[in-house]
Amino acid sequence: MKNNCSKHKYKLYLCIIILLILVNSIFTLKLVFNYRHKKNSKKFKPAFNTTLKSNKDKNKKYVYLTFDDGPTYVVTDQILDVLKKNNVKATFFIVGKEIPEKEHILTRIHEEGHSIGLHTYSHDAKKIYSNKENFIKEMTKTQKKIEDLLGFKSKIIRCPWGIHNIYNKLGSSLINEIHKNDLKIYDWNCSLEDGLNPNLSTKRLFDNSKIVKEGYTNNVIILAHCNFNNKNTVKVLPKIIKYYKNLGYEFKPITESTPEYYIESKCNKNLNFKN
């Protein structure tokens, strides 16, 4: 009987020791990962291809509110209501397949003075990034639908998941192709993270709206979404607007005259569109 108890105790102690070793290993790996990530993030500086031209502009603070994936029922209209109430102009990057039966929402965006950009037709990564030709077709198909409805040809684009993402294996050749087709690219330097997780709390969304890439606090491009499930984005939007207004920012829509903002490559090149 004593031998059995001893064996059980031995097994218990052994399990505890193994568990402690595993916990310690996981903690160590996490520390190493965080250290490397922090070290690499210091080295990584996004390269942008244009600069703000005048000292006058550099002394001002601008914020560009941008909304991806619309037009959608309910949420897009609610966002427009908030923007109108606060006298703020924004930019909507449109998915072409969402336009049918929601033409009235797209028309409202335009008539209320907001900018309209292209965000592909399908928002399907396999189609979009399969080759350069398909990418351009996705953009021009949406461009044509907008032109047929509103009478102008939008030339500002946002690539789904940004110009450099896990789906895009085309590299800088895609950037060249985009420019050949007279299109301008706009990524972001602040993200609500409401596309990855539309159910984030309003507090978390607000906190995210204050996190801007280092060195770009005078020219903030905020990524937000207007999908059907972005209800918390609507709720927090007045607070975000008030926050930036209190800090002296001017809200502007992205237009063709706005300097392009995108990551050129994962190396330290000239930093433009900076403070």
PyMOL commands that set and color helices and strands:
alter all, ss='L'
color gray80, all
select helices_A, chain A and resi 2-43+55-58+75-85+96-98+103-111+125-128+132-150+172-180+202-209+231-246
alter helices_A, ss='H'
color red, helices_A
select strands_A, chain A and resi 62-70+91-94+115-118+156-157+184-185+190-191+219-225+250-251
alter strands_A, ss='S'
color yellow, strands_A
deselect
rebuild
show_as cartoon
